[in-house]
Amino acid sequence: MQDIRWQQRFENLQSAYRRLQQAVEANRQAPDNQLFQMALIKAFEMTFELSWKTIKDYLKYNGLDVKMPREIIKQAFANDVIVDGQLWMDMLEDRNLMAHTYDEARALKAIEHICQRYMTGLQQLHQYLLRRLE
C-alpha cells in the first residue's frame, strides 16, 4: 500500500489543482471580487500543501525520505521533479505569509504571484507527475 501513496495523494492534488485553475479564471474575469480573491488564495494554499506532500511521497517511493517542506523542495529540484527551485521556495514563503497574516496589499501581491508566476510551477509539477502515472 505504501508504494502507491504518492499516486493516491496525487489524485487529491489533481482535484485541488483544478479548483485553483477555476479560481484563477474567476479572478481573471472579476479581478475586484474579494470573494474570488479569497477563494484563489485558499485554493492556492490547498494546492501548494498537497503539492509538497505529494512530492514528499513521490521522493519516498523513489528512496528519498525527507520530511520538511524546504528539504523536500531542494530534493525535488536536485532530482528534476521541479525545474525552478527558487520559484518553489518563493511559493513556500508566500504560502506561510498568507496562512498567518492578512492585509489587503499582501493579498493582492500574493494573487499577482499566483497568477503570473506560481501557476507555471504547479503546472510543471502536475505534468511531471501525470507522466509518471503512465
Beta strands, then each sheet from edge to edge (+ up, - down):
end
